Amino acid sequence: MNVDWHAGPITRTTALDKHYRNTPKVRQFLLSECGASFKFDRAFMAWIKSGAPLTMGDIADEWLRMHR
């Protein structure tokens, strides 16, 4: 099932697919999960694109782990 990264619902259980994009909707989700200091950086983006099966919850948790 393809996710609409621009307008569809995004939750902690939303799985990344081959069509994943860093859309405003994704940023909104990550800001709500990680707080106002959230931002993308190259190392974090490389981790997301590594090909491991991930959910949006995994992504939020990893960002928090990396920035504590």
PDB file of N, CA, C, O and CB in Angstrom:
ATOM      1  N   MET A   1       0.837  -1.182   0.000  1.00  0.00           N
ATOM      2  CA  MET A   1       0.000   0.000   0.000  1.00  0.00           C
ATOM      3  C   MET A   1       0.885   1.249   0.000  1.00  0.00           C
ATOM      4  O   MET A   1       1.757   1.383   0.858  1.00  0.00           O
ATOM      5  CB  MET A   1      -0.953  -0.004   1.218  1.00  0.00           C
ATOM      6  N   ASN A   2       0.677   2.139  -0.924  1.00  0.00           N
ATOM      7  CA  ASN A   2       1.445   3.376  -1.005  1.00  0.00           C
ATOM      8  C   ASN A   2       0.884   4.414  -0.046  1.00  0.00           C
ATOM      9  O   ASN A   2      -0.329   4.532   0.125  1.00  0.00           O
ATOM     10  CB  ASN A   2       1.444   3.920  -2.437  1.00  0.00           C
ATOM     11  N   VAL A   3       1.776   5.156   0.569  1.00  0.00           N
ATOM     12  CA  VAL A   3       1.400   6.228   1.484  1.00  0.00           C
ATOM     13  C   VAL A   3       1.381   7.533   0.705  1.00  0.00           C
ATOM     14  O   VAL A   3       2.269   7.783  -0.111  1.00  0.00           O
ATOM     15  CB  VAL A   3       2.380   6.312   2.698  1.00  0.00           C
ATOM     16  N   ASP A   4       0.376   8.367   0.950  1.00  0.00           N
ATOM     17  CA  ASP A   4       0.353   9.710   0.375  1.00  0.00           C
ATOM     18  C   ASP A   4       1.114  10.617   1.337  1.00  0.00           C
ATOM     19  O   ASP A   4       0.550  11.097   2.320  1.00  0.00           O
ATOM     20  CB  ASP A   4      -1.129  10.224   0.137  1.00  0.00           C
ATOM     21  N   TRP A   5       2.388  10.850   1.055  1.00  0.00           N
ATOM     22  CA  TRP A   5       3.249  11.617   1.951  1.00  0.00           C
ATOM     23  C   TRP A   5       2.888  13.093   1.983  1.00  0.00           C
ATOM     24  O   TRP A   5       3.370  13.825   2.847  1.00  0.00           O
ATOM     25  CB  TRP A   5       4.688  11.459   1.542  1.00  0.00           C
ATOM     26  N   HIS A   6       2.046  13.545   1.054  1.00  0.00           N
ATOM     27  CA  HIS A   6       1.654  14.954   1.013  1.00  0.00           C
ATOM     28  C   HIS A   6       0.361  15.230   1.763  1.00  0.00           C
ATOM     29  O   HIS A   6       0.218  16.290   2.372  1.00  0.00           O
ATOM     30  CB  HIS A   6       1.508  15.402  -0.415  1.00  0.00           C
ATOM     31  N   ALA A   7      -0.584  14.297   1.731  1.00  0.00           N
ATOM     32  CA  ALA A   7      -1.897  14.589   2.303  1.00  0.00           C
ATOM     33  C   ALA A   7      -2.471  13.474   3.164  1.00  0.00           C
ATOM     34  O   ALA A   7      -3.436  13.701   3.895  1.00  0.00           O
ATOM     35  CB  ALA A   7      -2.851  14.891   1.211  1.00  0.00           C
ATOM     36  N   GLY A   8      -1.907  12.287   3.095  1.00  0.00           N
ATOM     37  CA  GLY A   8      -2.457  11.161   3.842  1.00  0.00           C
ATOM     38  C   GLY A   8      -2.121  11.232   5.321  1.00  0.00           C
ATOM     39  O   GLY A   8      -1.275  12.025   5.734  1.00  0.00           O
ATOM     40  N   PRO A   9      -2.784  10.403   6.118  1.00  0.00           N
ATOM     41  CA  PRO A   9      -2.464  10.376   7.548  1.00  0.00           C
ATOM     42  C   PRO A   9      -1.081   9.762   7.783  1.00  0.00           C
ATOM     43  O   PRO A   9      -0.703   8.788   7.132  1.00  0.00           O
ATOM     44  CB  PRO A   9      -3.537   9.584   8.326  1.00  0.00           C
ATOM     45  N   ILE A  10      -0.342  10.340   8.712  1.00  0.00           N
ATOM     46  CA  ILE A  10       0.968   9.817   9.095  1.00  0.00           C
ATOM     47  C   ILE A  10       0.931   9.586  10.599  1.00  0.00           C
ATOM     48  O   ILE A  10       0.658  10.504  11.373  1.00  0.00           O
ATOM     49  CB  ILE A  10       2.139  10.801   8.688  1.00  0.00           C
ATOM     50  N   THR A  11       1.209   8.347  11.005  1.00  0.00           N
ATOM     51  CA  THR A  11       1.222   7.975  12.417  1.00  0.00           C
ATOM     52  C   THR A  11       2.539   7.274  12.729  1.00  0.00           C
ATOM     53  O   THR A  11       3.361   7.061  11.837  1.00  0.00           O
ATOM     54  CB  THR A  11       0.008   7.061  12.771  1.00  0.00           C
ATOM     55  N   ARG A  12       2.734   6.920  13.982  1.00  0.00           N
ATOM     56  CA  ARG A  12       3.955   6.205  14.374  1.00  0.00           C
ATOM     57  C   ARG A  12       4.069   4.856  13.680  1.00  0.00           C
ATOM     58  O   ARG A  12       5.174   4.338  13.521  1.00  0.00           O
ATOM     59  CB  ARG A  12       3.991   6.009  15.884  1.00  0.00           C
ATOM     60  N   THR A  13       2.949   4.277  13.265  1.00  0.00           N
ATOM     61  CA  THR A  13       2.984   2.956  12.629  1.00  0.00           C
ATOM     62  C   THR A  13       3.051   3.028  11.106  1.00  0.00           C
ATOM     63  O   THR A  13       3.102   1.989  10.447  1.00  0.00           O
ATOM     64  CB  THR A  13       1.769   2.160  13.039  1.00  0.00           C
ATOM     65  N   THR A  14       3.052   4.228  10.535  1.00  0.00           N
ATOM     66  CA  THR A  14       3.156   4.370   9.084  1.00  0.00           C
ATOM     67  C   THR A  14       4.522   3.861   8.628  1.00  0.00           C
ATOM     68  O   THR A  14       5.559   4.353   9.071  1.00  0.00           O
ATOM     69  CB  THR A  14       2.946   5.854   8.651  1.00  0.00           C
ATOM     70  N   ALA A  15       4.509   2.876   7.743  1.00  0.00           N
ATOM     71  CA  ALA A  15       5.760   2.290   7.243  1.00  0.00           C
ATOM     72  C   ALA A  15       6.310   3.112   6.085  1.00  0.00           C
ATOM     73  O   ALA A  15       5.558   3.581   5.230  1.00  0.00           O
ATOM     74  CB  ALA A  15       5.537   0.829   6.797  1.00  0.00           C
ATOM     75  N   LEU A  16       7.630   3.282   6.066  1.00  0.00           N
ATOM     76  CA  LEU A  16       8.258   3.943   4.931  1.00  0.00           C
ATOM     77  C   LEU A  16       8.185   3.025   3.728  1.00  0.00           C
ATOM     78  O   LEU A  16       8.315   1.808   3.853  1.00  0.00           O
ATOM     79  CB  LEU A  16       9.724   4.325   5.244  1.00  0.00           C
ATOM     80  N   ASP A  17       7.976   3.613   2.568  1.00  0.00           N
ATOM     81  CA  ASP A  17       7.953   2.848   1.330  1.00  0.00           C
ATOM     82  C   ASP A  17       8.944   3.464   0.354  1.00  0.00           C
ATOM     83  O   ASP A  17       9.620   4.440   0.680  1.00  0.00           O
ATOM     84  CB  ASP A  17       6.524   2.807   0.720  1.00  0.00           C
ATOM     85  N   LYS A  18       9.027   2.902  -0.822  1.00  0.00           N
ATOM     86  CA  LYS A  18      10.011   3.397  -1.797  1.00  0.00           C
ATOM     87  C   LYS A  18       9.679   4.794  -2.306  1.00  0.00           C
ATOM     88  O   LYS A  18      10.503   5.421  -2.972  1.00  0.00           O
ATOM     89  CB  LYS A  18      10.104   2.442  -2.973  1.00  0.00           C
ATOM     90  N   HIS A  19       8.478   5.290  -2.001  1.00  0.00           N
ATOM     91  CA  HIS A  19       8.057   6.617  -2.444  1.00  0.00           C
ATOM     92  C   HIS A  19       8.193   7.673  -1.345  1.00  0.00           C
ATOM     93  O   HIS A  19       7.703   8.791  -1.502  1.00  0.00           O
ATOM     94  CB  HIS A  19       6.622   6.565  -2.924  1.00  0.00           C
ATOM     95  N   TYR A  20       8.853   7.331  -0.239  1.00  0.00           N
ATOM     96  CA  TYR A  20       8.986   8.258   0.893  1.00  0.00           C
ATOM     97  C   TYR A  20       9.585   9.585   0.447  1.00  0.00           C
ATOM     98  O   TYR A  20      10.541   9.625  -0.328  1.00  0.00           O
ATOM     99  CB  TYR A  20       9.855   7.637   1.999  1.00  0.00           C
ATOM    100  N   ARG A  21       9.001  10.678   0.955  1.00  0.00           N
ATOM    101  CA  ARG A  21       9.498  12.030   0.685  1.00  0.00           C
ATOM    102  C   ARG A  21       9.437  12.839   1.976  1.00  0.00           C
ATOM    103  O   ARG A  21       8.568  12.611   2.818  1.00  0.00           O
ATOM    104  CB  ARG A  21       8.669  12.724  -0.448  1.00  0.00           C
ATOM    105  N   ASN A  22      10.353  13.777   2.127  1.00  0.00           N
ATOM    106  CA  ASN A  22      10.325  14.698   3.267  1.00  0.00           C
ATOM    107  C   ASN A  22       9.384  15.848   2.937  1.00  0.00           C
ATOM    108  O   ASN A  22       9.820  16.916   2.506  1.00  0.00           O
ATOM    109  CB  ASN A  22      11.759  15.231   3.608  1.00  0.00           C
ATOM    110  N   THR A  23       8.123  15.627   3.138  1.00  0.00           N
ATOM    111  CA  THR A  23       7.105  16.622   2.823  1.00  0.00           C
ATOM    112  C   THR A  23       6.803  17.471   4.055  1.00  0.00           C
ATOM    113  O   THR A  23       7.205  17.116   5.163  1.00  0.00           O
ATOM    114  CB  THR A  23       5.820  15.943   2.306  1.00  0.00           C
ATOM    115  N   PRO A  24       6.098  18.589   3.871  1.00  0.00           N
ATOM    116  CA  PRO A  24       5.661  19.361   5.040  1.00  0.00           C
ATOM    117  C   PRO A  24       4.849  18.517   6.025  1.00  0.00           C
ATOM    118  O   PRO A  24       4.924  18.734   7.234  1.00  0.00           O
ATOM    119  CB  PRO A  24       4.834  20.559   4.591  1.00  0.00           C
ATOM    120  N   LYS A  25       4.087  17.572   5.523  1.00  0.00           N
ATOM    121  CA  LYS A  25       3.292  16.692   6.397  1.00  0.00           C
ATOM    122  C   LYS A  25       4.221  15.815   7.254  1.00  0.00           C
ATOM    123  O   LYS A  25       3.950  15.606   8.436  1.00  0.00           O
ATOM    124  CB  LYS A  25       2.332  15.797   5.549  1.00  0.00           C
ATOM    125  N   VAL A  26       5.302  15.308   6.672  1.00  0.00           N
ATOM    126  CA  VAL A  26       6.282  14.514   7.423  1.00  0.00           C
ATOM    127  C   VAL A  26       6.960  15.393   8.474  1.00  0.00           C
ATOM    128  O   VAL A  26       7.116  14.978   9.623  1.00  0.00           O
ATOM    129  CB  VAL A  26       7.344  13.891   6.466  1.00  0.00           C
ATOM    130  N   ARG A  27       7.360  16.598   8.088  1.00  0.00           N
ATOM    131  CA  ARG A  27       7.990  17.517   9.044  1.00  0.00           C
ATOM    132  C   ARG A  27       7.044  17.845  10.195  1.00  0.00           C
ATOM    133  O   ARG A  27       7.461  17.903  11.352  1.00  0.00           O
ATOM    134  CB  ARG A  27       8.425  18.811   8.339  1.00  0.00           C
ATOM    135  N   GLN A  28       5.767  18.060   9.873  1.00  0.00           N
ATOM    136  CA  GLN A  28       4.760  18.344  10.901  1.00  0.00           C
ATOM    137  C   GLN A  28       4.667  17.177  11.892  1.00  0.00           C
ATOM    138  O   GLN A  28       4.626  17.391  13.103  1.00  0.00           O
ATOM    139  CB  GLN A  28       3.376  18.610  10.249  1.00  0.00           C
ATOM    140  N   PHE A  29       4.635  15.951  11.376  1.00  0.00           N
ATOM    141  CA  PHE A  29       4.582  14.776  12.240  1.00  0.00           C
ATOM    142  C   PHE A  29       5.816  14.722  13.139  1.00  0.00           C
ATOM    143  O   PHE A  29       5.694  14.528  14.348  1.00  0.00           O
ATOM    144  CB  PHE A  29       4.473  13.488  11.399  1.00  0.00           C
ATOM    145  N   LEU A  30       7.001  14.893  12.556  1.00  0.00           N
ATOM    146  CA  LEU A  30       8.235  14.780  13.333  1.00  0.00           C
ATOM    147  C   LEU A  30       8.375  15.914  14.347  1.00  0.00           C
ATOM    148  O   LEU A  30       8.911  15.697  15.434  1.00  0.00           O
ATOM    149  CB  LEU A  30       9.440  14.769  12.403  1.00  0.00           C
ATOM    150  N   LEU A  31       7.911  17.099  14.021  1.00  0.00           N
ATOM    151  CA  LEU A  31       7.899  18.187  15.002  1.00  0.00           C
ATOM    152  C   LEU A  31       6.999  17.841  16.179  1.00  0.00           C
ATOM    153  O   LEU A  31       7.336  18.134  17.326  1.00  0.00           O
ATOM    154  CB  LEU A  31       7.435  19.500  14.349  1.00  0.00           C
ATOM    155  N   SER A  32       5.856  17.219  15.903  1.00  0.00           N
ATOM    156  CA  SER A  32       4.937  16.857  16.986  1.00  0.00           C
ATOM    157  C   SER A  32       5.516  15.743  17.855  1.00  0.00           C
ATOM    158  O   SER A  32       5.248  15.697  19.056  1.00  0.00           O
ATOM    159  CB  SER A  32       3.582  16.422  16.412  1.00  0.00           C
ATOM    160  N   GLU A  33       6.300  14.852  17.269  1.00  0.00           N
ATOM    161  CA  GLU A  33       6.891  13.734  18.015  1.00  0.00           C
ATOM    162  C   GLU A  33       8.195  14.118  18.721  1.00  0.00           C
ATOM    163  O   GLU A  33       8.465  13.652  19.827  1.00  0.00           O
ATOM    164  CB  GLU A  33       7.149  12.568  17.076  1.00  0.00           C
ATOM    165  N   CYS A  34       8.998  14.966  18.080  1.00  0.00           N
ATOM    166  CA  CYS A  34      10.355  15.241  18.566  1.00  0.00           C
ATOM    167  C   CYS A  34      10.502  16.605  19.227  1.00  0.00           C
ATOM    168  O   CYS A  34      11.479  16.841  19.938  1.00  0.00           O
ATOM    169  CB  CYS A  34      11.327  15.141  17.429  1.00  0.00           C
ATOM    170  N   GLY A  35       9.565  17.493  19.011  1.00  0.00           N
ATOM    171  CA  GLY A  35       9.636  18.821  19.598  1.00  0.00           C
ATOM    172  C   GLY A  35      10.134  19.870  18.621  1.00  0.00           C
ATOM    173  O   GLY A  35      10.536  19.568  17.497  1.00  0.00           O
ATOM    174  N   ALA A  36      10.096  21.109  19.083  1.00  0.00           N
ATOM    175  CA  ALA A  36      10.396  22.261  18.228  1.00  0.00           C
ATOM    176  C   ALA A  36      11.833  22.288  17.720  1.00  0.00           C
ATOM    177  O   ALA A  36      12.118  22.972  16.737  1.00  0.00           O
ATOM    178  CB  ALA A  36      10.118  23.527  18.977  1.00  0.00           C
ATOM    179  N   SER A  37      12.736  21.569  18.358  1.00  0.00           N
ATOM    180  CA  SER A  37      14.135  21.584  17.907  1.00  0.00           C
ATOM    181  C   SER A  37      14.398  20.606  16.761  1.00  0.00           C
ATOM    182  O   SER A  37      15.526  20.514  16.278  1.00  0.00           O
ATOM    183  CB  SER A  37      15.055  21.257  19.069  1.00  0.00           C
ATOM    184  N   PHE A  38      13.362  19.870  16.320  1.00  0.00           N
ATOM    185  CA  PHE A  38      13.567  18.908  15.231  1.00  0.00           C
ATOM    186  C   PHE A  38      14.012  19.612  13.958  1.00  0.00           C
ATOM    187  O   PHE A  38      13.484  20.663  13.596  1.00  0.00           O
ATOM    188  CB  PHE A  38      12.282  18.111  14.968  1.00  0.00           C
ATOM    189  N   LYS A  39      14.994  19.014  13.284  1.00  0.00           N
ATOM    190  CA  LYS A  39      15.371  19.411  11.923  1.00  0.00           C
ATOM    191  C   LYS A  39      16.086  18.235  11.278  1.00  0.00           C
ATOM    192  O   LYS A  39      16.685  17.404  11.961  1.00  0.00           O
ATOM    193  CB  LYS A  39      16.280  20.697  11.923  1.00  0.00           C
ATOM    194  N   PHE A  40      16.015  18.177   9.959  1.00  0.00           N
ATOM    195  CA  PHE A  40      16.726  17.143   9.216  1.00  0.00           C
ATOM    196  C   PHE A  40      18.191  17.543   9.089  1.00  0.00           C
ATOM    197  O   PHE A  40      18.504  18.725   8.951  1.00  0.00           O
ATOM    198  CB  PHE A  40      16.089  16.920   7.814  1.00  0.00           C
ATOM    199  N   ASP A  41      19.088  16.563   9.135  1.00  0.00           N
ATOM    200  CA  ASP A  41      20.490  16.795   8.810  1.00  0.00           C
ATOM    201  C   ASP A  41      20.962  15.634   7.938  1.00  0.00           C
ATOM    202  O   ASP A  41      20.259  14.634   7.790  1.00  0.00           O
ATOM    203  CB  ASP A  41      21.370  16.931  10.109  1.00  0.00           C
ATOM    204  N   ARG A  42      22.138  15.770   7.372  1.00  0.00           N
ATOM    205  CA  ARG A  42      22.611  14.763   6.403  1.00  0.00           C
ATOM    206  C   ARG A  42      22.748  13.371   7.002  1.00  0.00           C
ATOM    207  O   ARG A  42      22.346  12.390   6.376  1.00  0.00           O
ATOM    208  CB  ARG A  42      23.944  15.185   5.831  1.00  0.00           C
ATOM    209  N   ALA A  43      23.304  13.269   8.196  1.00  0.00           N
ATOM    210  CA  ALA A  43      23.488  11.953   8.819  1.00  0.00           C
ATOM    211  C   ALA A  43      22.141  11.286   9.079  1.00  0.00           C
ATOM    212  O   ALA A  43      21.980  10.087   8.849  1.00  0.00           O
ATOM    213  CB  ALA A  43      24.279  12.083  10.138  1.00  0.00           C
ATOM    214  N   PHE A  44      21.190  12.054   9.549  1.00  0.00           N
ATOM    215  CA  PHE A  44      19.860  11.519   9.827  1.00  0.00           C
ATOM    216  C   PHE A  44      19.175  11.089   8.535  1.00  0.00           C
ATOM    217  O   PHE A  44      18.550  10.029   8.488  1.00  0.00           O
ATOM    218  CB  PHE A  44      19.003  12.560  10.564  1.00  0.00           C
ATOM    219  N   MET A  45      19.287  11.897   7.491  1.00  0.00           N
ATOM    220  CA  MET A  45      18.683  11.551   6.198  1.00  0.00           C
ATOM    221  C   MET A  45      19.319  10.283   5.629  1.00  0.00           C
ATOM    222  O   MET A  45      18.620   9.441   5.065  1.00  0.00           O
ATOM    223  CB  MET A  45      18.837  12.719   5.197  1.00  0.00           C
ATOM    224  N   ALA A  46      20.626  10.140   5.770  1.00  0.00           N
ATOM    225  CA  ALA A  46      21.298   8.929   5.285  1.00  0.00           C
ATOM    226  C   ALA A  46      20.789   7.710   6.037  1.00  0.00           C
ATOM    227  O   ALA A  46      20.592   6.651   5.441  1.00  0.00           O
ATOM    228  CB  ALA A  46      22.832   9.052   5.439  1.00  0.00           C
ATOM    229  N   TRP A  47      20.575   7.848   7.339  1.00  0.00           N
ATOM    230  CA  TRP A  47      20.049   6.736   8.129  1.00  0.00           C
ATOM    231  C   TRP A  47      18.648   6.360   7.640  1.00  0.00           C
ATOM    232  O   TRP A  47      18.338   5.177   7.502  1.00  0.00           O
ATOM    233  CB  TRP A  47      20.018   7.101   9.635  1.00  0.00           C
ATOM    234  N   ILE A  48      17.804   7.358   7.380  1.00  0.00           N
ATOM    235  CA  ILE A  48      16.446   7.087   6.890  1.00  0.00           C
ATOM    236  C   ILE A  48      16.508   6.343   5.560  1.00  0.00           C
ATOM    237  O   ILE A  48      15.755   5.393   5.346  1.00  0.00           O
ATOM    238  CB  ILE A  48      15.644   8.406   6.731  1.00  0.00           C
ATOM    239  N   LYS A  49      17.390   6.762   4.677  1.00  0.00           N
ATOM    240  CA  LYS A  49      17.481   6.189   3.330  1.00  0.00           C
ATOM    241  C   LYS A  49      18.314   4.902   3.277  1.00  0.00           C
ATOM    242  O   LYS A  49      18.580   4.391   2.189  1.00  0.00           O
ATOM    243  CB  LYS A  49      18.074   7.210   2.384  1.00  0.00           C
ATOM    244  N   SER A  50      18.726   4.376   4.426  1.00  0.00           N
ATOM    245  CA  SER A  50      19.610   3.203   4.461  1.00  0.00           C
ATOM    246  C   SER A  50      18.968   1.931   3.927  1.00  0.00           C
ATOM    247  O   SER A  50      19.671   0.970   3.613  1.00  0.00           O
ATOM    248  CB  SER A  50      20.068   2.962   5.862  1.00  0.00           C
ATOM    249  N   GLY A  51      17.651   1.912   3.821  1.00  0.00           N
ATOM    250  CA  GLY A  51      16.977   0.739   3.271  1.00  0.00           C
ATOM    251  C   GLY A  51      16.421  -0.210   4.309  1.00  0.00           C
ATOM    252  O   GLY A  51      15.720  -1.161   3.964  1.00  0.00           O
ATOM    253  N   ALA A  52      16.721   0.030   5.583  1.00  0.00           N
ATOM    254  CA  ALA A  52      16.164  -0.817   6.643  1.00  0.00           C
ATOM    255  C   ALA A  52      14.658  -0.571   6.733  1.00  0.00           C
ATOM    256  O   ALA A  52      14.209   0.560   6.545  1.00  0.00           O
ATOM    257  CB  ALA A  52      16.858  -0.530   8.020  1.00  0.00           C
ATOM    258  N   PRO A  53      13.873  -1.608   7.017  1.00  0.00           N
ATOM    259  CA  PRO A  53      12.429  -1.396   7.153  1.00  0.00           C
ATOM    260  C   PRO A  53      12.146  -0.524   8.376  1.00  0.00           C
ATOM    261  O   PRO A  53      12.510  -0.881   9.497  1.00  0.00           O
ATOM    262  CB  PRO A  53      11.679  -2.755   7.269  1.00  0.00           C
ATOM    263  N   LEU A  54      11.510   0.598   8.161  1.00  0.00           N
ATOM    264  CA  LEU A  54      11.273   1.564   9.224  1.00  0.00           C
ATOM    265  C   LEU A  54       9.826   2.016   9.248  1.00  0.00           C
ATOM    266  O   LEU A  54       9.117   1.960   8.243  1.00  0.00           O
ATOM    267  CB  LEU A  54      12.188   2.762   9.064  1.00  0.00           C
ATOM    268  N   THR A  55       9.410   2.465  10.419  1.00  0.00           N
ATOM    269  CA  THR A  55       8.134   3.164  10.547  1.00  0.00           C
ATOM    270  C   THR A  55       8.447   4.609  10.929  1.00  0.00           C
ATOM    271  O   THR A  55       9.580   4.931  11.287  1.00  0.00           O
ATOM    272  CB  THR A  55       7.192   2.471  11.616  1.00  0.00           C
ATOM    273  N   MET A  56       7.460   5.459  10.853  1.00  0.00           N
ATOM    274  CA  MET A  56       7.666   6.843  11.260  1.00  0.00           C
ATOM    275  C   MET A  56       7.986   6.924  12.750  1.00  0.00           C
ATOM    276  O   MET A  56       8.698   7.832  13.179  1.00  0.00           O
ATOM    277  CB  MET A  56       6.426   7.689  10.934  1.00  0.00           C
ATOM    278  N   GLY A  57       7.473   5.995  13.536  1.00  0.00           N
ATOM    279  CA  GLY A  57       7.827   5.943  14.952  1.00  0.00           C
ATOM    280  C   GLY A  57       9.301   5.640  15.150  1.00  0.00           C
ATOM    281  O   GLY A  57       9.947   6.230  16.015  1.00  0.00           O
ATOM    282  N   ASP A  58       9.840   4.717  14.350  1.00  0.00           N
ATOM    283  CA  ASP A  58      11.277   4.408  14.407  1.00  0.00           C
ATOM    284  C   ASP A  58      12.100   5.654  14.098  1.00  0.00           C
ATOM    285  O   ASP A  58      13.117   5.912  14.742  1.00  0.00           O
ATOM    286  CB  ASP A  58      11.635   3.274  13.415  1.00  0.00           C
ATOM    287  N   ILE A  59      11.656   6.418  13.116  1.00  0.00           N
ATOM    288  CA  ILE A  59      12.380   7.620  12.707  1.00  0.00           C
ATOM    289  C   ILE A  59      12.378   8.644  13.834  1.00  0.00           C
ATOM    290  O   ILE A  59      13.421   9.212  14.159  1.00  0.00           O
ATOM    291  CB  ILE A  59      11.758   8.224  11.433  1.00  0.00           C
ATOM    292  N   ALA A  60      11.220   8.882  14.428  1.00  0.00           N
ATOM    293  CA  ALA A  60      11.136   9.831  15.542  1.00  0.00           C
ATOM    294  C   ALA A  60      12.008   9.371  16.708  1.00  0.00           C
ATOM    295  O   ALA A  60      12.738  10.173  17.290  1.00  0.00           O
ATOM    296  CB  ALA A  60       9.674   9.997  16.004  1.00  0.00           C
ATOM    297  N   ASP A  61      11.935   8.097  17.048  1.00  0.00           N
ATOM    298  CA  ASP A  61      12.724   7.569  18.164  1.00  0.00           C
ATOM    299  C   ASP A  61      14.220   7.702  17.911  1.00  0.00           C
ATOM    300  O   ASP A  61      14.972   8.031  18.828  1.00  0.00           O
ATOM    301  CB  ASP A  61      12.372   6.107  18.413  1.00  0.00           C
ATOM    302  N   GLU A  62      14.664   7.451  16.679  1.00  0.00           N
ATOM    303  CA  GLU A  62      16.090   7.564  16.355  1.00  0.00           C
ATOM    304  C   GLU A  62      16.548   9.014  16.430  1.00  0.00           C
ATOM    305  O   GLU A  62      17.642   9.284  16.925  1.00  0.00           O
ATOM    306  CB  GLU A  62      16.374   6.993  14.954  1.00  0.00           C
ATOM    307  N   TRP A  63      15.739   9.948  15.953  1.00  0.00           N
ATOM    308  CA  TRP A  63      16.124  11.357  16.034  1.00  0.00           C
ATOM    309  C   TRP A  63      16.288  11.759  17.498  1.00  0.00           C
ATOM    310  O   TRP A  63      17.258  12.426  17.861  1.00  0.00           O
ATOM    311  CB  TRP A  63      15.071  12.260  15.334  1.00  0.00           C
ATOM    312  N   LEU A  64      15.335  11.349  18.334  1.00  0.00           N
ATOM    313  CA  LEU A  64      15.426  11.677  19.760  1.00  0.00           C
ATOM    314  C   LEU A  64      16.669  11.048  20.382  1.00  0.00           C
ATOM    315  O   LEU A  64      17.342  11.682  21.195  1.00  0.00           O
ATOM    316  CB  LEU A  64      14.164  11.205  20.505  1.00  0.00           C
ATOM    317  N   ARG A  65      16.979   9.807  20.009  1.00  0.00           N
ATOM    318  CA  ARG A  65      18.170   9.144  20.538  1.00  0.00           C
ATOM    319  C   ARG A  65      19.437   9.891  20.124  1.00  0.00           C
ATOM    320  O   ARG A  65      20.350  10.062  20.931  1.00  0.00           O
ATOM    321  CB  ARG A  65      18.232   7.685  20.054  1.00  0.00           C
ATOM    322  N   MET A  66      19.492  10.332  18.877  1.00  0.00           N
ATOM    323  CA  MET A  66      20.676  11.013  18.352  1.00  0.00           C
ATOM    324  C   MET A  66      20.875  12.405  18.964  1.00  0.00           C
ATOM    325  O   MET A  66      21.993  12.922  18.974  1.00  0.00           O
ATOM    326  CB  MET A  66      20.572  11.130  16.841  1.00  0.00           C
ATOM    327  N   HIS A  67      19.809  13.005  19.468  1.00  0.00           N
ATOM    328  CA  HIS A  67      19.884  14.398  19.925  1.00  0.00           C
ATOM    329  C   HIS A  67      19.667  14.553  21.426  1.00  0.00           C
ATOM    330  O   HIS A  67      19.273  15.622  21.892  1.00  0.00           O
ATOM    331  CB  HIS A  67      18.866  15.229  19.190  1.00  0.00           C
ATOM    332  N   ARG A  68      19.919  13.509  22.167  1.00  0.00           N
ATOM    333  CA  ARG A  68      19.830  13.620  23.638  1.00  0.00           C
ATOM    334  C   ARG A  68      21.194  13.668  24.238  1.00  0.00           C
ATOM    335  O   ARG A  68      21.330  13.760  25.458  1.00  0.00           O
ATOM    336  CB  ARG A  68      19.044  12.456  24.241  1.00  0.00           C
TER     337      ARG A  68
END
